[in-house]
């Protein structure tokens, strides 16, 4: 069998696997199949002396390896997460770090929700509630999943803060990579809604009694 025949065999296998990867919905198997397809297409480029093909798919191999390892790590983290595991433990590696100065208004009530934030250091304040959030807090997730994606509270920095951000697109991508993410996010949102409901109930109860008249 000549080199060109071997090249065609590798090329057809690689092309078939690449098309298959585009038809797959689960991200981890998709990345694995795409990686194997790149290997076959590199072999095709070598035996067919097709240097552009060899270089292109050779460059895609380390990229696919990196993406595959990242997705595998995320999948394992979600699968091993218990009901009381902080969401930040497995969400943080997929977020982007940034800093914000004291007094910075991160968003205001009525804004379109574009991100959720994790507070690493410093303190934040929910303006309408006058509630201060301590390091370790995750905030903004409800707006990402609300039907209208509108912020219901304003958020500002009380002190200089170190934050980790995850965009709405990033959250959608993570959910696509592993739908189990939805369970943990749902748990987080329900806990936050229960907290807000209880806070509203206490405030309503306090206001119903009104200020006490001095004796």
C-alpha beads as a LAMMPS data file, in Angstrom:
LAMMPS data file: protein, C-alpha beads

215 atoms
214 bonds

1 atom types
1 bond types

-500.0 500.0 xlo xhi
-500.0 500.0 ylo yhi
-500.0 500.0 zlo zhi

Masses

1 110.0

Atoms # bond

1 1 1 0.000 0.000 0.000
2 1 1 1.453 3.361 -1.038
3 1 1 1.834 6.371 1.208
4 1 1 -0.893 8.208 -0.675
5 1 1 -3.355 5.354 -0.078
6 1 1 -2.474 5.298 3.607
7 1 1 -2.922 9.069 3.655
8 1 1 -6.416 8.776 2.187
9 1 1 -7.400 6.192 4.797
10 1 1 -6.235 8.427 7.627
11 1 1 -7.822 11.450 5.973
12 1 1 -11.240 9.833 5.559
13 1 1 -11.199 8.542 9.151
14 1 1 -10.187 11.968 10.446
15 1 1 -12.810 13.747 8.358
16 1 1 -15.498 11.314 9.498
17 1 1 -14.584 11.818 13.158
18 1 1 -14.514 15.595 12.739
19 1 1 -18.010 15.601 11.224
20 1 1 -19.173 13.321 14.048
21 1 1 -17.821 15.752 16.651
22 1 1 -19.901 18.564 15.143
23 1 1 -23.028 16.445 15.528
24 1 1 -22.416 15.670 19.216
25 1 1 -24.048 17.651 22.032
26 1 1 -22.095 16.473 25.087
27 1 1 -18.945 18.578 25.326
28 1 1 -16.529 16.073 26.868
29 1 1 -17.080 13.292 24.297
30 1 1 -17.123 15.981 21.586
31 1 1 -13.656 17.196 22.593
32 1 1 -12.280 13.645 22.781
33 1 1 -13.587 12.793 19.313
34 1 1 -12.261 16.080 17.910
35 1 1 -8.850 15.334 19.425
36 1 1 -8.722 11.887 17.836
37 1 1 -9.852 13.404 14.518
38 1 1 -6.950 15.879 14.690
39 1 1 -4.500 13.017 15.215
40 1 1 -5.752 11.202 12.100
41 1 1 -5.673 14.401 10.057
42 1 1 -2.097 15.064 11.172
43 1 1 -1.204 11.579 9.906
44 1 1 -2.970 12.386 6.656
45 1 1 -0.964 15.598 6.311
46 1 1 2.264 13.697 6.964
47 1 1 1.724 10.838 4.498
48 1 1 0.166 13.103 1.841
49 1 1 2.917 15.694 2.303
50 1 1 0.171 18.278 2.881
51 1 1 2.058 20.717 5.087
52 1 1 -0.839 23.189 5.708
53 1 1 -3.068 20.351 6.932
54 1 1 -0.267 18.942 9.065
55 1 1 0.459 22.301 10.697
56 1 1 -3.204 23.243 11.195
57 1 1 -4.311 20.074 12.951
58 1 1 -0.980 19.747 14.731
59 1 1 -1.644 23.160 16.301
60 1 1 -5.208 22.120 17.237
61 1 1 -4.030 19.044 19.174
62 1 1 -2.672 20.899 22.268
63 1 1 -5.690 23.231 22.203
64 1 1 -8.082 20.274 22.235
65 1 1 -6.047 18.553 24.963
66 1 1 -6.274 21.680 27.145
67 1 1 -10.020 22.069 26.563
68 1 1 -10.633 18.357 27.194
69 1 1 -8.764 18.478 30.521
70 1 1 -10.653 21.611 31.585
71 1 1 -14.030 20.059 30.818
72 1 1 -13.033 16.771 32.485
73 1 1 -11.993 18.682 35.627
74 1 1 -15.294 20.585 35.685
75 1 1 -17.352 17.409 35.159
76 1 1 -15.542 15.616 37.992
77 1 1 -15.902 18.599 40.312
78 1 1 -19.648 18.779 39.698
79 1 1 -20.097 15.019 40.044
80 1 1 -18.188 14.963 43.340
81 1 1 -19.962 18.011 44.747
82 1 1 -22.192 17.218 47.707
83 1 1 -25.372 19.073 48.520
84 1 1 -23.494 21.340 50.960
85 1 1 -20.438 21.927 48.753
86 1 1 -19.959 25.667 48.108
87 1 1 -20.603 26.396 44.455
88 1 1 -17.521 28.617 44.386
89 1 1 -15.204 25.624 44.864
90 1 1 -15.842 24.324 41.370
91 1 1 -17.116 27.499 39.700
92 1 1 -14.163 29.724 40.615
93 1 1 -11.635 28.187 38.170
94 1 1 -13.969 29.165 35.325
95 1 1 -14.340 32.794 36.428
96 1 1 -12.282 35.898 35.589
97 1 1 -10.494 37.808 38.356
98 1 1 -10.666 41.596 38.620
99 1 1 -10.479 44.381 41.213
100 1 1 -12.810 47.290 42.012
101 1 1 -12.277 50.408 44.098
102 1 1 -14.336 51.410 47.120
103 1 1 -17.478 53.278 46.079
104 1 1 -17.690 51.624 42.662
105 1 1 -21.288 50.911 41.604
106 1 1 -21.100 47.470 39.996
107 1 1 -24.695 47.593 38.812
108 1 1 -27.913 49.373 39.685
109 1 1 -31.507 48.239 40.022
110 1 1 -33.098 47.874 36.586
111 1 1 -29.824 47.121 34.743
112 1 1 -29.624 44.125 32.419
113 1 1 -27.878 41.245 34.221
114 1 1 -24.706 40.302 32.360
115 1 1 -22.609 38.579 35.022
116 1 1 -22.498 36.944 38.424
117 1 1 -19.751 37.782 40.939
118 1 1 -17.792 35.979 43.636
119 1 1 -16.273 38.208 46.330
120 1 1 -12.762 37.062 47.245
121 1 1 -11.803 40.005 49.462
122 1 1 -13.353 43.274 50.589
123 1 1 -17.046 43.927 51.131
124 1 1 -20.029 44.668 48.919
125 1 1 -23.378 46.276 49.743
126 1 1 -26.833 45.535 48.403
127 1 1 -27.997 49.125 48.368
128 1 1 -31.785 48.752 48.696
129 1 1 -31.427 46.236 51.549
130 1 1 -28.431 48.051 53.074
131 1 1 -26.955 44.559 53.476
132 1 1 -23.185 44.086 53.489
133 1 1 -21.754 40.979 51.830
134 1 1 -18.589 39.395 53.217
135 1 1 -15.799 37.571 51.343
136 1 1 -17.000 34.232 50.009
137 1 1 -20.328 35.646 48.832
138 1 1 -21.719 34.861 45.396
139 1 1 -24.074 37.505 44.010
140 1 1 -25.906 38.291 40.775
141 1 1 -26.892 34.756 39.791
142 1 1 -30.647 35.350 40.016
143 1 1 -30.538 38.081 37.387
144 1 1 -28.861 35.733 34.907
145 1 1 -31.767 33.294 35.128
146 1 1 -34.646 35.727 35.555
147 1 1 -37.013 35.811 32.525
148 1 1 -36.268 39.476 31.844
149 1 1 -32.629 39.398 33.085
150 1 1 -33.208 42.603 35.052
151 1 1 -31.366 43.445 38.279
152 1 1 -33.680 43.753 41.264
153 1 1 -31.071 45.343 43.573
154 1 1 -28.133 47.721 43.229
155 1 1 -24.638 46.566 44.198
156 1 1 -21.657 48.679 45.197
157 1 1 -18.213 48.238 46.739
158 1 1 -17.935 49.292 50.379
159 1 1 -14.150 48.760 50.306
160 1 1 -11.595 47.906 47.636
161 1 1 -12.641 44.471 46.379
162 1 1 -11.160 41.496 44.585
163 1 1 -13.863 39.855 42.493
164 1 1 -14.301 36.874 40.219
165 1 1 -16.767 37.301 37.363
166 1 1 -18.694 34.826 35.217
167 1 1 -20.654 36.210 32.270
168 1 1 -24.072 35.010 31.159
169 1 1 -22.408 33.488 28.092
170 1 1 -19.877 31.731 30.311
171 1 1 -22.623 30.297 32.508
172 1 1 -24.503 29.056 29.430
173 1 1 -21.307 27.442 28.143
174 1 1 -20.664 25.672 31.450
175 1 1 -24.262 24.465 31.580
176 1 1 -23.909 23.107 28.044
177 1 1 -20.723 21.298 29.042
178 1 1 -22.469 19.607 31.956
179 1 1 -26.216 19.963 32.597
180 1 1 -25.641 18.854 36.214
181 1 1 -24.524 22.417 36.783
182 1 1 -28.207 23.363 36.632
183 1 1 -28.967 21.436 39.826
184 1 1 -26.329 23.266 41.852
185 1 1 -27.253 26.681 40.459
186 1 1 -30.924 25.951 41.179
187 1 1 -30.006 25.068 44.771
188 1 1 -28.097 28.330 45.097
189 1 1 -30.946 30.435 43.669
190 1 1 -33.573 28.756 45.868
191 1 1 -31.439 29.419 48.957
192 1 1 -31.065 33.078 47.966
193 1 1 -34.807 33.467 47.291
194 1 1 -35.642 31.879 50.650
195 1 1 -33.253 34.310 52.333
196 1 1 -34.828 37.294 50.552
197 1 1 -38.352 36.076 51.339
198 1 1 -37.533 35.641 55.020
199 1 1 -35.942 39.101 55.114
200 1 1 -39.020 40.645 53.486
201 1 1 -41.284 38.789 55.944
202 1 1 -39.348 40.095 58.957
203 1 1 -39.446 43.647 57.614
204 1 1 -43.185 43.406 56.941
205 1 1 -43.792 42.058 60.449
206 1 1 -41.716 44.832 62.016
207 1 1 -43.487 47.551 60.027
208 1 1 -46.940 46.185 60.871
209 1 1 -46.350 46.892 64.565
210 1 1 -44.997 50.362 63.847
211 1 1 -42.962 52.414 66.313
212 1 1 -43.865 51.935 69.935
213 1 1 -45.305 54.991 71.748
214 1 1 -43.272 56.023 74.757
215 1 1 -44.942 55.291 78.066

Bonds

1 1 1 2
2 1 2 3
3 1 3 4
4 1 4 5
5 1 5 6
6 1 6 7
7 1 7 8
8 1 8 9
9 1 9 10
10 1 10 11
11 1 11 12
12 1 12 13
13 1 13 14
14 1 14 15
15 1 15 16
16 1 16 17
17 1 17 18
18 1 18 19
19 1 19 20
20 1 20 21
21 1 21 22
22 1 22 23
23 1 23 24
24 1 24 25
25 1 25 26
26 1 26 27
27 1 27 28
28 1 28 29
29 1 29 30
30 1 30 31
31 1 31 32
32 1 32 33
33 1 33 34
34 1 34 35
35 1 35 36
36 1 36 37
37 1 37 38
38 1 38 39
39 1 39 40
40 1 40 41
41 1 41 42
42 1 42 43
43 1 43 44
44 1 44 45
45 1 45 46
46 1 46 47
47 1 47 48
48 1 48 49
49 1 49 50
50 1 50 51
51 1 51 52
52 1 52 53
53 1 53 54
54 1 54 55
55 1 55 56
56 1 56 57
57 1 57 58
58 1 58 59
59 1 59 60
60 1 60 61
61 1 61 62
62 1 62 63
63 1 63 64
64 1 64 65
65 1 65 66
66 1 66 67
67 1 67 68
68 1 68 69
69 1 69 70
70 1 70 71
71 1 71 72
72 1 72 73
73 1 73 74
74 1 74 75
75 1 75 76
76 1 76 77
77 1 77 78
78 1 78 79
79 1 79 80
80 1 80 81
81 1 81 82
82 1 82 83
83 1 83 84
84 1 84 85
85 1 85 86
86 1 86 87
87 1 87 88
88 1 88 89
89 1 89 90
90 1 90 91
91 1 91 92
92 1 92 93
93 1 93 94
94 1 94 95
95 1 95 96
96 1 96 97
97 1 97 98
98 1 98 99
99 1 99 100
100 1 100 101
101 1 101 102
102 1 102 103
103 1 103 104
104 1 104 105
105 1 105 106
106 1 106 107
107 1 107 108
108 1 108 109
109 1 109 110
110 1 110 111
111 1 111 112
112 1 112 113
113 1 113 114
114 1 114 115
115 1 115 116
116 1 116 117
117 1 117 118
118 1 118 119
119 1 119 120
120 1 120 121
121 1 121 122
122 1 122 123
123 1 123 124
124 1 124 125
125 1 125 126
126 1 126 127
127 1 127 128
128 1 128 129
129 1 129 130
130 1 130 131
131 1 131 132
132 1 132 133
133 1 133 134
134 1 134 135
135 1 135 136
136 1 136 137
137 1 137 138
138 1 138 139
139 1 139 140
140 1 140 141
141 1 141 142
142 1 142 143
143 1 143 144
144 1 144 145
145 1 145 146
146 1 146 147
147 1 147 148
148 1 148 149
149 1 149 150
150 1 150 151
151 1 151 152
152 1 152 153
153 1 153 154
154 1 154 155
155 1 155 156
156 1 156 157
157 1 157 158
158 1 158 159
159 1 159 160
160 1 160 161
161 1 161 162
162 1 162 163
163 1 163 164
164 1 164 165
165 1 165 166
166 1 166 167
167 1 167 168
168 1 168 169
169 1 169 170
170 1 170 171
171 1 171 172
172 1 172 173
173 1 173 174
174 1 174 175
175 1 175 176
176 1 176 177
177 1 177 178
178 1 178 179
179 1 179 180
180 1 180 181
181 1 181 182
182 1 182 183
183 1 183 184
184 1 184 185
185 1 185 186
186 1 186 187
187 1 187 188
188 1 188 189
189 1 189 190
190 1 190 191
191 1 191 192
192 1 192 193
193 1 193 194
194 1 194 195
195 1 195 196
196 1 196 197
197 1 197 198
198 1 198 199
199 1 199 200
200 1 200 201
201 1 201 202
202 1 202 203
203 1 203 204
204 1 204 205
205 1 205 206
206 1 206 207
207 1 207 208
208 1 208 209
209 1 209 210
210 1 210 211
211 1 211 212
212 1 212 213
213 1 213 214
214 1 214 215
